[in-house]
Amino acid sequence: MIIGLLLGAAALGGGFIPTRNFVRRRLRYVDGAQKPAAPIVAGVVATAAGVVVAALPIITVPMGVLFGIGVGTGWASGQKAPPES
């Protein structure tokens, strides 16, 4: 039970932090990445990919959903954050 919670938290953080940094550094001048619907689309695509990977024994569907939530919120956070120099 606790291992599942830790893996879920790792999936959430593993989706959030790299996505936020990628949007902040690499996609800061891309108009399509700055649109309001972009985080939703990215989150849905990441959730779909995470649910497909759920066929593996240790990865479950809720972890795939948490990964998608992490990607969507990381994208939105990267849009709002000032770019790093």
Phi and psi restraints in degrees (range 20) as a CNS / XPLOR table:
assign (resid 1 and name C) (resid 2 and name N)
       (resid 2 and name CA) (resid 2 and name C) 1.0 -69.6 20.0 2
assign (resid 2 and name N) (resid 2 and name CA)
       (resid 2 and name C) (resid 3 and name N) 1.0 -34.5 20.0 2
assign (resid 2 and name C) (resid 3 and name N)
       (resid 3 and name CA) (resid 3 and name C) 1.0 -63.9 20.0 2
assign (resid 3 and name N) (resid 3 and name CA)
       (resid 3 and name C) (resid 4 and name N) 1.0 -39.5 20.0 2
assign (resid 3 and name C) (resid 4 and name N)
       (resid 4 and name CA) (resid 4 and name C) 1.0 -63.0 20.0 2
assign (resid 4 and name N) (resid 4 and name CA)
       (resid 4 and name C) (resid 5 and name N) 1.0 -39.9 20.0 2
assign (resid 4 and name C) (resid 5 and name N)
       (resid 5 and name CA) (resid 5 and name C) 1.0 -65.9 20.0 2
assign (resid 5 and name N) (resid 5 and name CA)
       (resid 5 and name C) (resid 6 and name N) 1.0 -40.9 20.0 2
assign (resid 5 and name C) (resid 6 and name N)
       (resid 6 and name CA) (resid 6 and name C) 1.0 -65.4 20.0 2
assign (resid 6 and name N) (resid 6 and name CA)
       (resid 6 and name C) (resid 7 and name N) 1.0 -40.8 20.0 2
assign (resid 6 and name C) (resid 7 and name N)
       (resid 7 and name CA) (resid 7 and name C) 1.0 -65.9 20.0 2
assign (resid 7 and name N) (resid 7 and name CA)
       (resid 7 and name C) (resid 8 and name N) 1.0 -37.0 20.0 2
assign (resid 7 and name C) (resid 8 and name N)
       (resid 8 and name CA) (resid 8 and name C) 1.0 -64.9 20.0 2
assign (resid 8 and name N) (resid 8 and name CA)
       (resid 8 and name C) (resid 9 and name N) 1.0 -41.5 20.0 2
assign (resid 8 and name C) (resid 9 and name N)
       (resid 9 and name CA) (resid 9 and name C) 1.0 -66.3 20.0 2
assign (resid 9 and name N) (resid 9 and name CA)
       (resid 9 and name C) (resid 10 and name N) 1.0 -36.5 20.0 2
assign (resid 9 and name C) (resid 10 and name N)
       (resid 10 and name CA) (resid 10 and name C) 1.0 -67.4 20.0 2
assign (resid 10 and name N) (resid 10 and name CA)
       (resid 10 and name C) (resid 11 and name N) 1.0 -37.0 20.0 2
assign (resid 10 and name C) (resid 11 and name N)
       (resid 11 and name CA) (resid 11 and name C) 1.0 -66.3 20.0 2
assign (resid 11 and name N) (resid 11 and name CA)
       (resid 11 and name C) (resid 12 and name N) 1.0 -41.2 20.0 2
assign (resid 11 and name C) (resid 12 and name N)
       (resid 12 and name CA) (resid 12 and name C) 1.0 -63.9 20.0 2
assign (resid 12 and name N) (resid 12 and name CA)
       (resid 12 and name C) (resid 13 and name N) 1.0 -49.7 20.0 2
assign (resid 12 and name C) (resid 13 and name N)
       (resid 13 and name CA) (resid 13 and name C) 1.0 -68.2 20.0 2
assign (resid 13 and name N) (resid 13 and name CA)
       (resid 13 and name C) (resid 14 and name N) 1.0 -34.2 20.0 2
assign (resid 13 and name C) (resid 14 and name N)
       (resid 14 and name CA) (resid 14 and name C) 1.0 -69.9 20.0 2
assign (resid 14 and name N) (resid 14 and name CA)
       (resid 14 and name C) (resid 15 and name N) 1.0 -21.9 20.0 2
assign (resid 14 and name C) (resid 15 and name N)
       (resid 15 and name CA) (resid 15 and name C) 1.0 -87.9 20.0 2
assign (resid 15 and name N) (resid 15 and name CA)
       (resid 15 and name C) (resid 16 and name N) 1.0 -35.8 20.0 2
assign (resid 15 and name C) (resid 16 and name N)
       (resid 16 and name CA) (resid 16 and name C) 1.0 -73.1 20.0 2
assign (resid 16 and name N) (resid 16 and name CA)
       (resid 16 and name C) (resid 17 and name N) 1.0 -56.2 20.0 2
assign (resid 16 and name C) (resid 17 and name N)
       (resid 17 and name CA) (resid 17 and name C) 1.0 -65.8 20.0 2
assign (resid 17 and name N) (resid 17 and name CA)
       (resid 17 and name C) (resid 18 and name N) 1.0 -49.9 20.0 2
assign (resid 17 and name C) (resid 18 and name N)
       (resid 18 and name CA) (resid 18 and name C) 1.0 -64.8 20.0 2
assign (resid 18 and name N) (resid 18 and name CA)
       (resid 18 and name C) (resid 19 and name N) 1.0 -35.7 20.0 2
assign (resid 18 and name C) (resid 19 and name N)
       (resid 19 and name CA) (resid 19 and name C) 1.0 -67.6 20.0 2
assign (resid 19 and name N) (resid 19 and name CA)
       (resid 19 and name C) (resid 20 and name N) 1.0 -43.4 20.0 2
assign (resid 19 and name C) (resid 20 and name N)
       (resid 20 and name CA) (resid 20 and name C) 1.0 -59.5 20.0 2
assign (resid 20 and name N) (resid 20 and name CA)
       (resid 20 and name C) (resid 21 and name N) 1.0 -45.8 20.0 2
assign (resid 20 and name C) (resid 21 and name N)
       (resid 21 and name CA) (resid 21 and name C) 1.0 -65.3 20.0 2
assign (resid 21 and name N) (resid 21 and name CA)
       (resid 21 and name C) (resid 22 and name N) 1.0 -38.9 20.0 2
assign (resid 21 and name C) (resid 22 and name N)
       (resid 22 and name CA) (resid 22 and name C) 1.0 -65.4 20.0 2
assign (resid 22 and name N) (resid 22 and name CA)
       (resid 22 and name C) (resid 23 and name N) 1.0 -44.4 20.0 2
assign (resid 22 and name C) (resid 23 and name N)
       (resid 23 and name CA) (resid 23 and name C) 1.0 -67.3 20.0 2
assign (resid 23 and name N) (resid 23 and name CA)
       (resid 23 and name C) (resid 24 and name N) 1.0 -39.5 20.0 2
assign (resid 23 and name C) (resid 24 and name N)
       (resid 24 and name CA) (resid 24 and name C) 1.0 -67.1 20.0 2
assign (resid 24 and name N) (resid 24 and name CA)
       (resid 24 and name C) (resid 25 and name N) 1.0 -40.0 20.0 2
assign (resid 24 and name C) (resid 25 and name N)
       (resid 25 and name CA) (resid 25 and name C) 1.0 -89.9 20.0 2
assign (resid 25 and name N) (resid 25 and name CA)
       (resid 25 and name C) (resid 26 and name N) 1.0 -50.3 20.0 2
assign (resid 25 and name C) (resid 26 and name N)
       (resid 26 and name CA) (resid 26 and name C) 1.0 -94.6 20.0 2
assign (resid 26 and name N) (resid 26 and name CA)
       (resid 26 and name C) (resid 27 and name N) 1.0 -29.1 20.0 2
assign (resid 26 and name C) (resid 27 and name N)
       (resid 27 and name CA) (resid 27 and name C) 1.0 -108.9 20.0 2
assign (resid 27 and name N) (resid 27 and name CA)
       (resid 27 and name C) (resid 28 and name N) 1.0 19.0 20.0 2
assign (resid 27 and name C) (resid 28 and name N)
       (resid 28 and name CA) (resid 28 and name C) 1.0 -67.5 20.0 2
assign (resid 28 and name N) (resid 28 and name CA)
       (resid 28 and name C) (resid 29 and name N) 1.0 -25.9 20.0 2
assign (resid 28 and name C) (resid 29 and name N)
       (resid 29 and name CA) (resid 29 and name C) 1.0 -106.0 20.0 2
assign (resid 29 and name N) (resid 29 and name CA)
       (resid 29 and name C) (resid 30 and name N) 1.0 6.4 20.0 2
assign (resid 29 and name C) (resid 30 and name N)
       (resid 30 and name CA) (resid 30 and name C) 1.0 -89.6 20.0 2
assign (resid 30 and name N) (resid 30 and name CA)
       (resid 30 and name C) (resid 31 and name N) 1.0 117.4 20.0 2
assign (resid 30 and name C) (resid 31 and name N)
       (resid 31 and name CA) (resid 31 and name C) 1.0 -62.7 20.0 2
assign (resid 31 and name N) (resid 31 and name CA)
       (resid 31 and name C) (resid 32 and name N) 1.0 -41.1 20.0 2
assign (resid 31 and name C) (resid 32 and name N)
       (resid 32 and name CA) (resid 32 and name C) 1.0 -63.6 20.0 2
assign (resid 32 and name N) (resid 32 and name CA)
       (resid 32 and name C) (resid 33 and name N) 1.0 -31.1 20.0 2
assign (resid 32 and name C) (resid 33 and name N)
       (resid 33 and name CA) (resid 33 and name C) 1.0 -76.5 20.0 2
assign (resid 33 and name N) (resid 33 and name CA)
       (resid 33 and name C) (resid 34 and name N) 1.0 -16.1 20.0 2
assign (resid 33 and name C) (resid 34 and name N)
       (resid 34 and name CA) (resid 34 and name C) 1.0 -98.8 20.0 2
assign (resid 34 and name N) (resid 34 and name CA)
       (resid 34 and name C) (resid 35 and name N) 1.0 0.8 20.0 2
assign (resid 34 and name C) (resid 35 and name N)
       (resid 35 and name CA) (resid 35 and name C) 1.0 -71.7 20.0 2
assign (resid 35 and name N) (resid 35 and name CA)
       (resid 35 and name C) (resid 36 and name N) 1.0 152.9 20.0 2
assign (resid 35 and name C) (resid 36 and name N)
       (resid 36 and name CA) (resid 36 and name C) 1.0 -63.2 20.0 2
assign (resid 36 and name N) (resid 36 and name CA)
       (resid 36 and name C) (resid 37 and name N) 1.0 -27.8 20.0 2
assign (resid 36 and name C) (resid 37 and name N)
       (resid 37 and name CA) (resid 37 and name C) 1.0 -84.4 20.0 2
assign (resid 37 and name N) (resid 37 and name CA)
       (resid 37 and name C) (resid 38 and name N) 1.0 -10.7 20.0 2
assign (resid 37 and name C) (resid 38 and name N)
       (resid 38 and name CA) (resid 38 and name C) 1.0 -60.3 20.0 2
assign (resid 38 and name N) (resid 38 and name CA)
       (resid 38 and name C) (resid 39 and name N) 1.0 -43.0 20.0 2
assign (resid 38 and name C) (resid 39 and name N)
       (resid 39 and name CA) (resid 39 and name C) 1.0 -64.6 20.0 2
assign (resid 39 and name N) (resid 39 and name CA)
       (resid 39 and name C) (resid 40 and name N) 1.0 -33.6 20.0 2
assign (resid 39 and name C) (resid 40 and name N)
       (resid 40 and name CA) (resid 40 and name C) 1.0 -68.0 20.0 2
assign (resid 40 and name N) (resid 40 and name CA)
       (resid 40 and name C) (resid 41 and name N) 1.0 -45.6 20.0 2
assign (resid 40 and name C) (resid 41 and name N)
       (resid 41 and name CA) (resid 41 and name C) 1.0 -62.8 20.0 2
assign (resid 41 and name N) (resid 41 and name CA)
       (resid 41 and name C) (resid 42 and name N) 1.0 -44.5 20.0 2
assign (resid 41 and name C) (resid 42 and name N)
       (resid 42 and name CA) (resid 42 and name C) 1.0 -63.1 20.0 2
assign (resid 42 and name N) (resid 42 and name CA)
       (resid 42 and name C) (resid 43 and name N) 1.0 -40.2 20.0 2
assign (resid 42 and name C) (resid 43 and name N)
       (resid 43 and name CA) (resid 43 and name C) 1.0 -65.9 20.0 2
assign (resid 43 and name N) (resid 43 and name CA)
       (resid 43 and name C) (resid 44 and name N) 1.0 -40.1 20.0 2
assign (resid 43 and name C) (resid 44 and name N)
       (resid 44 and name CA) (resid 44 and name C) 1.0 -67.2 20.0 2
assign (resid 44 and name N) (resid 44 and name CA)
       (resid 44 and name C) (resid 45 and name N) 1.0 -42.1 20.0 2
assign (resid 44 and name C) (resid 45 and name N)
       (resid 45 and name CA) (resid 45 and name C) 1.0 -64.8 20.0 2
assign (resid 45 and name N) (resid 45 and name CA)
       (resid 45 and name C) (resid 46 and name N) 1.0 -42.4 20.0 2
assign (resid 45 and name C) (resid 46 and name N)
       (resid 46 and name CA) (resid 46 and name C) 1.0 -67.0 20.0 2
assign (resid 46 and name N) (resid 46 and name CA)
       (resid 46 and name C) (resid 47 and name N) 1.0 -36.2 20.0 2
assign (resid 46 and name C) (resid 47 and name N)
       (resid 47 and name CA) (resid 47 and name C) 1.0 -64.9 20.0 2
assign (resid 47 and name N) (resid 47 and name CA)
       (resid 47 and name C) (resid 48 and name N) 1.0 -43.4 20.0 2
assign (resid 47 and name C) (resid 48 and name N)
       (resid 48 and name CA) (resid 48 and name C) 1.0 -61.4 20.0 2
assign (resid 48 and name N) (resid 48 and name CA)
       (resid 48 and name C) (resid 49 and name N) 1.0 -42.2 20.0 2
assign (resid 48 and name C) (resid 49 and name N)
       (resid 49 and name CA) (resid 49 and name C) 1.0 -66.4 20.0 2
assign (resid 49 and name N) (resid 49 and name CA)
       (resid 49 and name C) (resid 50 and name N) 1.0 -38.9 20.0 2
assign (resid 49 and name C) (resid 50 and name N)
       (resid 50 and name CA) (resid 50 and name C) 1.0 -68.5 20.0 2
assign (resid 50 and name N) (resid 50 and name CA)
       (resid 50 and name C) (resid 51 and name N) 1.0 -34.0 20.0 2
assign (resid 50 and name C) (resid 51 and name N)
       (resid 51 and name CA) (resid 51 and name C) 1.0 -72.0 20.0 2
assign (resid 51 and name N) (resid 51 and name CA)
       (resid 51 and name C) (resid 52 and name N) 1.0 -34.5 20.0 2
assign (resid 51 and name C) (resid 52 and name N)
       (resid 52 and name CA) (resid 52 and name C) 1.0 -65.9 20.0 2
assign (resid 52 and name N) (resid 52 and name CA)
       (resid 52 and name C) (resid 53 and name N) 1.0 -39.0 20.0 2
assign (resid 52 and name C) (resid 53 and name N)
       (resid 53 and name CA) (resid 53 and name C) 1.0 -71.5 20.0 2
assign (resid 53 and name N) (resid 53 and name CA)
       (resid 53 and name C) (resid 54 and name N) 1.0 -12.8 20.0 2
assign (resid 53 and name C) (resid 54 and name N)
       (resid 54 and name CA) (resid 54 and name C) 1.0 -65.8 20.0 2
assign (resid 54 and name N) (resid 54 and name CA)
       (resid 54 and name C) (resid 55 and name N) 1.0 -3.6 20.0 2
assign (resid 54 and name C) (resid 55 and name N)
       (resid 55 and name CA) (resid 55 and name C) 1.0 -69.1 20.0 2
assign (resid 55 and name N) (resid 55 and name CA)
       (resid 55 and name C) (resid 56 and name N) 1.0 -19.2 20.0 2
assign (resid 55 and name C) (resid 56 and name N)
       (resid 56 and name CA) (resid 56 and name C) 1.0 -69.3 20.0 2
assign (resid 56 and name N) (resid 56 and name CA)
       (resid 56 and name C) (resid 57 and name N) 1.0 151.9 20.0 2
assign (resid 56 and name C) (resid 57 and name N)
       (resid 57 and name CA) (resid 57 and name C) 1.0 -65.0 20.0 2
assign (resid 57 and name N) (resid 57 and name CA)
       (resid 57 and name C) (resid 58 and name N) 1.0 -36.7 20.0 2
assign (resid 57 and name C) (resid 58 and name N)
       (resid 58 and name CA) (resid 58 and name C) 1.0 -90.2 20.0 2
assign (resid 58 and name N) (resid 58 and name CA)
       (resid 58 and name C) (resid 59 and name N) 1.0 -18.8 20.0 2
assign (resid 58 and name C) (resid 59 and name N)
       (resid 59 and name CA) (resid 59 and name C) 1.0 -95.4 20.0 2
assign (resid 59 and name N) (resid 59 and name CA)
       (resid 59 and name C) (resid 60 and name N) 1.0 129.2 20.0 2
assign (resid 59 and name C) (resid 60 and name N)
       (resid 60 and name CA) (resid 60 and name C) 1.0 -112.0 20.0 2
assign (resid 60 and name N) (resid 60 and name CA)
       (resid 60 and name C) (resid 61 and name N) 1.0 170.5 20.0 2
assign (resid 60 and name C) (resid 61 and name N)
       (resid 61 and name CA) (resid 61 and name C) 1.0 -61.8 20.0 2
assign (resid 61 and name N) (resid 61 and name CA)
       (resid 61 and name C) (resid 62 and name N) 1.0 -43.5 20.0 2
assign (resid 61 and name C) (resid 62 and name N)
       (resid 62 and name CA) (resid 62 and name C) 1.0 -59.6 20.0 2
assign (resid 62 and name N) (resid 62 and name CA)
       (resid 62 and name C) (resid 63 and name N) 1.0 -31.8 20.0 2
assign (resid 62 and name C) (resid 63 and name N)
       (resid 63 and name CA) (resid 63 and name C) 1.0 -67.4 20.0 2
assign (resid 63 and name N) (resid 63 and name CA)
       (resid 63 and name C) (resid 64 and name N) 1.0 -37.4 20.0 2
assign (resid 63 and name C) (resid 64 and name N)
       (resid 64 and name CA) (resid 64 and name C) 1.0 -64.7 20.0 2
assign (resid 64 and name N) (resid 64 and name CA)
       (resid 64 and name C) (resid 65 and name N) 1.0 -38.5 20.0 2
assign (resid 64 and name C) (resid 65 and name N)
       (resid 65 and name CA) (resid 65 and name C) 1.0 -67.8 20.0 2
assign (resid 65 and name N) (resid 65 and name CA)
       (resid 65 and name C) (resid 66 and name N) 1.0 -42.2 20.0 2
assign (resid 65 and name C) (resid 66 and name N)
       (resid 66 and name CA) (resid 66 and name C) 1.0 -63.6 20.0 2
assign (resid 66 and name N) (resid 66 and name CA)
       (resid 66 and name C) (resid 67 and name N) 1.0 -37.0 20.0 2
assign (resid 66 and name C) (resid 67 and name N)
       (resid 67 and name CA) (resid 67 and name C) 1.0 -62.2 20.0 2
assign (resid 67 and name N) (resid 67 and name CA)
       (resid 67 and name C) (resid 68 and name N) 1.0 -43.5 20.0 2
assign (resid 67 and name C) (resid 68 and name N)
       (resid 68 and name CA) (resid 68 and name C) 1.0 -63.5 20.0 2
assign (resid 68 and name N) (resid 68 and name CA)
       (resid 68 and name C) (resid 69 and name N) 1.0 -39.7 20.0 2
assign (resid 68 and name C) (resid 69 and name N)
       (resid 69 and name CA) (resid 69 and name C) 1.0 -64.1 20.0 2
assign (resid 69 and name N) (resid 69 and name CA)
       (resid 69 and name C) (resid 70 and name N) 1.0 -41.6 20.0 2
assign (resid 69 and name C) (resid 70 and name N)
       (resid 70 and name CA) (resid 70 and name C) 1.0 -62.2 20.0 2
assign (resid 70 and name N) (resid 70 and name CA)
       (resid 70 and name C) (resid 71 and name N) 1.0 -41.2 20.0 2
assign (resid 70 and name C) (resid 71 and name N)
       (resid 71 and name CA) (resid 71 and name C) 1.0 -65.6 20.0 2
assign (resid 71 and name N) (resid 71 and name CA)
       (resid 71 and name C) (resid 72 and name N) 1.0 -45.2 20.0 2
assign (resid 71 and name C) (resid 72 and name N)
       (resid 72 and name CA) (resid 72 and name C) 1.0 -63.8 20.0 2
assign (resid 72 and name N) (resid 72 and name CA)
       (resid 72 and name C) (resid 73 and name N) 1.0 -44.4 20.0 2
assign (resid 72 and name C) (resid 73 and name N)
       (resid 73 and name CA) (resid 73 and name C) 1.0 -71.8 20.0 2
assign (resid 73 and name N) (resid 73 and name CA)
       (resid 73 and name C) (resid 74 and name N) 1.0 -33.4 20.0 2
assign (resid 73 and name C) (resid 74 and name N)
       (resid 74 and name CA) (resid 74 and name C) 1.0 -65.7 20.0 2
assign (resid 74 and name N) (resid 74 and name CA)
       (resid 74 and name C) (resid 75 and name N) 1.0 -38.8 20.0 2
assign (resid 74 and name C) (resid 75 and name N)
       (resid 75 and name CA) (resid 75 and name C) 1.0 -63.5 20.0 2
assign (resid 75 and name N) (resid 75 and name CA)
       (resid 75 and name C) (resid 76 and name N) 1.0 -46.7 20.0 2
assign (resid 75 and name C) (resid 76 and name N)
       (resid 76 and name CA) (resid 76 and name C) 1.0 -63.3 20.0 2
assign (resid 76 and name N) (resid 76 and name CA)
       (resid 76 and name C) (resid 77 and name N) 1.0 -38.8 20.0 2
assign (resid 76 and name C) (resid 77 and name N)
       (resid 77 and name CA) (resid 77 and name C) 1.0 -67.6 20.0 2
assign (resid 77 and name N) (resid 77 and name CA)
       (resid 77 and name C) (resid 78 and name N) 1.0 -37.0 20.0 2
assign (resid 77 and name C) (resid 78 and name N)
       (resid 78 and name CA) (resid 78 and name C) 1.0 -67.8 20.0 2
assign (resid 78 and name N) (resid 78 and name CA)
       (resid 78 and name C) (resid 79 and name N) 1.0 -30.6 20.0 2
assign (resid 78 and name C) (resid 79 and name N)
       (resid 79 and name CA) (resid 79 and name C) 1.0 -67.6 20.0 2
assign (resid 79 and name N) (resid 79 and name CA)
       (resid 79 and name C) (resid 80 and name N) 1.0 -39.3 20.0 2
assign (resid 79 and name C) (resid 80 and name N)
       (resid 80 and name CA) (resid 80 and name C) 1.0 -82.6 20.0 2
assign (resid 80 and name N) (resid 80 and name CA)
       (resid 80 and name C) (resid 81 and name N) 1.0 -24.0 20.0 2
assign (resid 80 and name C) (resid 81 and name N)
       (resid 81 and name CA) (resid 81 and name C) 1.0 -76.2 20.0 2
assign (resid 81 and name N) (resid 81 and name CA)
       (resid 81 and name C) (resid 82 and name N) 1.0 146.3 20.0 2
assign (resid 81 and name C) (resid 82 and name N)
       (resid 82 and name CA) (resid 82 and name C) 1.0 -68.3 20.0 2
assign (resid 82 and name N) (resid 82 and name CA)
       (resid 82 and name C) (resid 83 and name N) 1.0 145.5 20.0 2
assign (resid 82 and name C) (resid 83 and name N)
       (resid 83 and name CA) (resid 83 and name C) 1.0 -66.6 20.0 2
assign (resid 83 and name N) (resid 83 and name CA)
       (resid 83 and name C) (resid 84 and name N) 1.0 145.3 20.0 2
assign (resid 83 and name C) (resid 84 and name N)
       (resid 84 and name CA) (resid 84 and name C) 1.0 -79.5 20.0 2
assign (resid 84 and name N) (resid 84 and name CA)
       (resid 84 and name C) (resid 85 and name N) 1.0 148.7 20.0 2
